[in-house]
Amino acid sequence: MNRIQLESLSIGELRAMAADAGLDTQRKAQIIAALASDYRNGAAPAAAAAPEPSPQAPAPAPAPDGSIIWPQVPPATSSINGQYVEPPWLGELTAAATMGHVELMGPAGSGKTLAVHHLAASLGKRLAVVTADGGLRKRDLVGQRELVGGQTIMMAAEFAAAARAGDWALIDEANMSEPDALAFLNGMTDRPGQAGSSFQVGGQTVEVHPGFRCFLTRNPGYIGTRSMNEALRDRFWSIEVPPLSGDSLAQMLSAHDVPQRYVPDCVWLVDTLYKAWESNRISYQVSPRRALAAAQMAEATATKADDDIRHWLERSILSKIDAKHDRDSLEATITKAWQALDYAAE
């Protein structure tokens, strides 16, 4: 390219040429300096040989249709701290998953999420996991356009990829989802186990694989949750998951290597507070996770006196409550629970 041709190019065109040749900043500066020197001497610069491209990150592999990139859904895993204790409703969950989509309803810490992970892992399924507690939107399920290698490309979400490939998907805290996400689910979960359902990704129609299974977990009545659309719920087999209590809670704590001397107090307090919540005497629903955390803290502290567990149970539970009147009410209920337990032991 001679001087006259170079003079006719705009700065933007020169930059585009440099970018297409894969020039790094140093090489650009060298060429510009050479061109300027030739221009001052009145010589027509010869066309610069294209240099070797500088190392760059490889571009994402193009999708089969050239416009949508589909992620690989990861294999399901069931890694837990301790041995998994199968709940009595696991058989119903297993059977329901063979028929279609499943909804699990129950209090926090009752094992809903872990059961789905465990079942998927035991069957060798891939599982896309989405958490709705931040306000799930339709774009979180479908995907969105992103700038990749200077081009705008539709990046499909793992949930959409699972639906397309026949994998499983789990939406945790589903009743915290935004209306557009629930409406999207309603439209693409109408034919579990059959062909015919579809959804839109980047303006293209995608068929829902008959093997796709969607699992919803939710805690009814929690602050920040929404009522679930009855038409959507009608597409799912619903399982009411009971709270971990009594022997089931004791087995869970033992499976997590909680010292046996802590188990009776943990079970008693969690059971008592759940009954108080059911009867509307307290507004805070205590999760069994609080008992597990308290037992682990008691074991980690230097003093191993048996009554330490009560201190850590109270700390573990009360520290999660912001409103003073709720905390005071719960603290009074805990005090009465210990008094009743000690009275029964006399």
C-alpha positions as CSV (number, residue, x, y, z in Angstrom):
1,M,0.0,0.0,0.0
2,N,1.5,3.4,-1.0
3,R,1.4,6.7,0.7
4,I,-1.6,8.0,-1.3
5,Q,-3.6,5.0,-0.4
6,L,-2.7,5.3,3.3
7,E,-3.7,9.0,3.3
8,S,-7.1,8.1,2.0
9,L,-7.8,5.8,5.0
10,S,-9.4,7.0,8.2
11,I,-8.0,6.4,11.7
12,G,-10.9,3.9,12.3
13,E,-10.0,2.0,9.1
14,L,-6.3,1.8,10.1
15,R,-7.2,0.5,13.5
16,A,-9.5,-2.1,12.0
17,M,-6.7,-3.3,9.7
18,A,-4.3,-3.6,12.6
19,A,-6.9,-5.5,14.6
20,D,-7.5,-7.9,11.7
21,A,-3.8,-8.6,11.4
22,G,-3.5,-9.5,15.0
23,L,-1.1,-6.7,15.8
24,D,0.0,-6.1,19.4
25,T,0.6,-2.5,20.7
26,Q,4.4,-2.7,20.3
27,R,4.1,-3.8,16.6
28,K,1.6,-1.1,15.9
29,A,4.0,1.6,17.2
30,Q,6.8,0.2,15.1
31,I,4.8,0.3,11.9
32,I,3.4,3.8,12.6
33,A,7.0,5.1,13.2
34,A,8.2,3.5,10.0
35,L,5.4,5.0,8.0
36,A,6.0,8.4,9.5
37,S,9.7,8.3,8.6
38,D,9.0,7.3,5.0
39,Y,6.3,10.0,4.7
40,R,8.8,12.6,5.9
41,N,11.4,11.4,3.3
42,G,8.9,11.5,0.5
43,A,9.1,7.7,-0.1
44,A,6.1,5.5,-0.7
45,P,6.2,2.8,2.1
46,A,6.0,-0.7,1.1
47,A,3.2,-2.9,2.4
48,A,4.2,-4.2,5.8
49,A,4.3,-7.9,6.1
50,A,1.7,-9.3,8.4
51,P,3.4,-10.2,11.7
52,E,2.7,-13.3,13.7
53,P,-0.5,-12.8,15.7
54,S,0.1,-12.3,19.4
55,P,-1.1,-15.0,21.7
56,Q,-4.8,-14.6,22.5
57,A,-7.4,-16.6,24.5
58,P,-9.1,-19.1,22.2
59,A,-12.6,-18.0,21.2
60,P,-15.5,-20.1,22.5
61,A,-16.4,-23.0,20.3
62,P,-19.2,-22.0,17.9
63,A,-22.6,-23.6,18.5
64,P,-24.0,-25.9,15.8
65,D,-26.4,-23.2,14.6
66,G,-23.6,-20.6,14.7
67,S,-25.5,-18.1,16.8
68,I,-26.0,-19.7,20.3
69,I,-23.4,-21.1,22.6
70,W,-24.7,-23.9,24.8
71,P,-22.9,-24.7,28.0
72,Q,-22.2,-28.2,29.3
73,V,-24.4,-29.1,32.3
74,P,-22.2,-30.4,35.0
75,P,-22.6,-34.0,36.4
76,A,-24.6,-34.1,39.7
77,T,-22.7,-34.5,42.9
78,S,-23.8,-35.4,46.4
79,S,-20.8,-34.4,48.5
80,I,-21.9,-33.9,52.2
81,N,-20.2,-33.7,55.5
82,G,-21.0,-37.1,56.9
83,Q,-23.1,-40.0,55.7
84,Y,-26.3,-39.3,53.8
85,V,-29.4,-40.4,55.7
86,E,-32.2,-41.3,53.3
87,P,-35.5,-39.6,54.2
88,P,-38.7,-41.7,54.3
89,W,-40.1,-39.8,51.2
90,L,-37.1,-40.5,49.0
91,G,-39.0,-43.4,47.4
92,E,-41.8,-41.1,46.4
93,L,-39.3,-38.6,44.9
94,T,-37.6,-41.3,42.9
95,A,-40.9,-42.6,41.5
96,A,-42.2,-39.1,40.7
97,A,-39.0,-38.2,38.8
98,T,-39.7,-41.1,36.4
99,M,-43.1,-39.6,35.6
100,G,-42.3,-35.8,35.3
101,H,-41.4,-32.7,37.1
102,V,-41.4,-32.5,41.0
103,E,-42.0,-29.8,43.6
104,L,-40.7,-30.2,47.1
105,M,-42.3,-28.1,49.8
106,G,-41.0,-27.9,53.4
107,P,-39.2,-26.0,56.1
108,A,-35.5,-25.0,55.8
109,G,-33.0,-27.7,56.6
110,S,-35.4,-30.6,55.9
111,G,-33.2,-32.1,53.2
112,K,-35.1,-31.0,50.0
113,T,-32.2,-29.8,48.0
114,L,-29.8,-32.5,49.2
115,A,-32.3,-35.2,48.2
116,V,-32.4,-34.0,44.6
117,H,-28.6,-33.9,44.4
118,H,-28.4,-37.3,45.9
119,L,-30.9,-38.9,43.5
120,A,-29.4,-37.2,40.5
121,A,-25.9,-38.4,41.4
122,S,-27.1,-41.9,42.2
123,L,-28.6,-42.1,38.7
124,G,-25.6,-40.5,36.9
125,K,-27.6,-37.5,35.8
126,R,-26.3,-34.0,34.9
127,L,-27.9,-31.3,37.1
128,A,-28.2,-27.6,36.4
129,V,-28.7,-25.8,39.7
130,V,-30.3,-22.3,39.9
131,T,-31.0,-20.4,43.1
132,A,-33.9,-18.0,43.1
133,D,-33.4,-16.3,46.5
134,G,-31.9,-13.3,44.7
135,G,-35.0,-12.8,42.5
136,L,-34.8,-15.2,39.6
137,R,-35.5,-13.7,36.2
138,K,-36.4,-15.3,32.9
139,R,-32.9,-14.3,31.5
140,D,-31.3,-16.4,34.3
141,L,-33.1,-19.5,32.9
142,V,-32.8,-18.7,29.1
143,G,-29.5,-16.9,28.9
144,Q,-28.5,-13.5,27.5
145,R,-26.4,-11.9,24.8
146,E,-22.7,-11.2,25.6
147,L,-19.8,-9.7,23.7
148,V,-17.4,-12.5,22.7
149,G,-14.4,-11.8,20.5
150,G,-15.9,-8.5,19.3
151,Q,-19.2,-10.2,18.4
152,T,-22.5,-10.3,20.2
153,I,-23.4,-13.9,20.8
154,M,-26.3,-15.5,22.6
155,M,-25.0,-17.4,25.6
156,A,-27.6,-19.9,26.7
157,A,-28.1,-20.6,30.4
158,E,-27.4,-24.0,32.0
159,F,-31.1,-24.4,32.7
160,A,-31.9,-24.0,29.0
161,A,-29.1,-26.3,28.1
162,A,-30.5,-29.0,30.4
163,A,-33.9,-28.7,28.9
164,R,-32.5,-29.0,25.4
165,A,-30.2,-32.0,26.2
166,G,-32.6,-34.0,28.5
167,D,-30.6,-33.3,31.7
168,W,-32.1,-32.4,35.1
169,A,-32.5,-28.9,36.6
170,L,-33.1,-27.8,40.1
171,I,-34.5,-24.4,41.1
172,D,-34.0,-23.7,44.8
173,E,-36.3,-21.3,46.6
174,A,-38.5,-21.2,43.5
175,N,-41.2,-19.1,45.1
176,M,-38.8,-16.2,45.3
177,S,-38.7,-16.1,41.5
178,E,-39.9,-13.1,39.5
179,P,-43.2,-13.4,37.5
180,D,-41.5,-13.5,34.1
181,A,-39.4,-16.6,35.2
182,L,-42.5,-18.4,36.5
183,A,-44.4,-17.6,33.3
184,F,-41.5,-19.0,31.3
185,L,-41.5,-22.2,33.4
186,N,-45.3,-22.5,32.9
187,G,-44.9,-22.5,29.2
188,M,-42.1,-25.1,28.8
189,T,-43.0,-27.7,31.5
190,D,-46.4,-28.8,30.1
191,R,-45.4,-32.1,28.6
192,P,-42.9,-34.0,30.8
193,G,-41.7,-37.2,29.2
194,Q,-43.1,-36.2,25.8
195,A,-42.1,-34.3,22.8
196,G,-43.9,-31.1,21.9
197,S,-42.8,-28.5,24.4
198,S,-40.6,-25.7,23.3
199,F,-39.1,-22.3,24.3
200,Q,-37.3,-19.4,22.7
201,V,-33.6,-18.7,22.9
202,G,-32.1,-15.8,21.0
203,G,-35.2,-15.7,18.7
204,Q,-34.9,-19.4,17.9
205,T,-37.4,-22.1,18.9
206,V,-35.8,-24.9,21.0
207,E,-37.5,-28.2,21.7
208,V,-37.7,-29.5,25.2
209,H,-36.1,-33.0,25.4
210,P,-38.6,-35.6,26.8
211,G,-36.0,-36.7,29.3
212,F,-35.7,-33.2,30.9
213,R,-36.8,-33.0,34.5
214,C,-37.3,-29.8,36.5
215,F,-37.3,-29.9,40.3
216,L,-38.6,-27.0,42.4
217,T,-37.9,-26.5,46.2
218,R,-39.7,-23.9,48.2
219,N,-40.4,-22.9,51.8
220,P,-44.0,-21.8,52.0
221,G,-44.8,-18.8,54.1
222,Y,-41.3,-17.4,54.4
223,I,-40.8,-13.6,54.2
224,G,-40.0,-12.5,50.6
225,T,-41.8,-15.5,48.9
226,R,-44.6,-15.3,46.4
227,S,-47.6,-17.4,45.8
228,M,-47.0,-20.0,43.1
229,N,-49.2,-20.0,40.0
230,E,-51.7,-22.9,40.2
231,A,-51.3,-23.7,36.5
232,L,-47.5,-24.0,37.0
233,R,-47.9,-26.2,40.1
234,D,-50.3,-28.4,38.2
235,R,-47.4,-29.5,36.0
236,F,-45.4,-30.8,39.0
237,W,-45.9,-33.7,41.4
238,S,-45.9,-32.1,44.8
239,I,-44.3,-33.6,47.9
240,E,-44.7,-32.1,51.3
241,V,-41.4,-32.6,53.1
242,P,-41.8,-32.8,56.9
243,P,-39.3,-31.0,59.2
244,L,-36.4,-33.0,60.5
245,S,-37.4,-33.9,64.0
246,G,-37.2,-36.6,66.6
247,D,-35.3,-39.7,65.5
248,S,-34.8,-38.4,61.9
249,L,-33.0,-35.3,63.3
250,A,-31.0,-37.4,65.7
251,Q,-29.9,-39.7,62.8
252,M,-28.9,-36.6,60.7
253,L,-26.8,-35.2,63.6
254,S,-25.1,-38.5,64.2
255,A,-24.4,-38.9,60.5
256,H,-22.5,-35.6,60.7
257,D,-20.4,-37.0,63.6
258,V,-22.0,-34.8,66.2
259,P,-21.0,-36.2,69.7
260,Q,-23.8,-38.2,71.2
261,R,-23.9,-36.1,74.4
262,Y,-25.1,-33.1,72.3
263,V,-27.8,-34.9,70.4
264,P,-30.6,-34.9,73.1
265,D,-30.5,-31.2,73.8
266,C,-30.3,-30.4,70.0
267,V,-33.3,-32.5,69.2
268,W,-35.4,-31.3,72.1
269,L,-34.9,-27.6,71.4
270,V,-35.4,-27.8,67.6
271,D,-38.6,-29.9,68.1
272,T,-39.9,-27.6,70.8
273,L,-39.3,-24.4,68.7
274,Y,-40.8,-25.9,65.6
275,K,-44.0,-26.7,67.5
276,A,-44.0,-23.2,68.9
277,W,-43.7,-21.8,65.4
278,E,-46.6,-24.1,64.1
279,S,-48.8,-22.8,66.9
280,N,-47.9,-19.1,66.1
281,R,-46.3,-18.6,69.4
282,I,-43.0,-17.5,67.7
283,S,-42.6,-16.0,64.2
284,Y,-39.1,-17.5,63.5
285,Q,-38.9,-21.0,62.1
286,V,-35.7,-22.6,63.4
287,S,-33.7,-24.7,60.9
288,P,-32.0,-27.9,62.0
289,R,-28.8,-26.4,60.5
290,R,-28.7,-24.2,63.6
291,A,-28.3,-27.3,65.8
292,L,-25.6,-28.8,63.6
293,A,-23.7,-25.5,63.6
294,A,-24.0,-25.2,67.4
295,A,-22.8,-28.8,67.9
296,Q,-19.8,-28.2,65.7
297,M,-19.0,-24.9,67.5
298,A,-19.3,-26.6,70.9
299,E,-16.9,-29.3,69.8
300,A,-14.4,-26.8,68.4
301,T,-14.2,-24.8,71.6
302,A,-11.7,-25.6,74.3
303,T,-14.2,-26.4,77.1
304,K,-16.0,-29.6,76.7
305,A,-18.6,-29.4,79.4
306,D,-21.9,-30.9,78.4
307,D,-23.9,-27.7,79.1
308,D,-21.8,-25.8,76.5
309,I,-24.2,-27.0,73.8
310,R,-27.0,-25.0,75.2
311,H,-25.0,-21.8,75.1
312,W,-24.1,-22.4,71.4
313,L,-27.6,-23.5,70.5
314,E,-28.9,-20.1,71.8
315,R,-26.1,-18.2,70.0
316,S,-26.7,-20.1,66.8
317,I,-30.4,-19.4,66.7
318,L,-30.7,-15.9,68.2
319,S,-27.9,-14.4,66.1
320,K,-30.0,-14.9,63.0
321,I,-32.8,-12.6,64.2
322,D,-32.7,-8.9,63.6
323,A,-35.9,-7.7,65.2
324,K,-35.5,-7.2,69.0
325,H,-39.1,-8.2,69.9
326,D,-38.8,-11.4,67.8
327,R,-35.5,-12.2,69.5
328,D,-36.8,-11.5,73.0
329,S,-39.8,-13.7,72.4
330,L,-37.7,-16.6,71.1
331,E,-35.2,-16.2,73.9
332,A,-38.1,-16.5,76.4
333,T,-39.3,-19.6,74.6
334,I,-35.9,-21.2,74.7
335,T,-35.6,-20.6,78.4
336,K,-38.9,-22.3,79.1
337,A,-37.8,-25.2,76.9
338,W,-34.7,-25.8,79.0
339,Q,-36.8,-25.5,82.2
340,A,-39.2,-28.1,80.9
341,L,-36.4,-30.5,79.9
342,D,-34.7,-30.1,83.3
343,Y,-38.0,-30.6,85.2
344,A,-38.7,-33.8,83.2
345,A,-35.2,-35.1,84.1
346,E,-35.7,-34.7,87.8
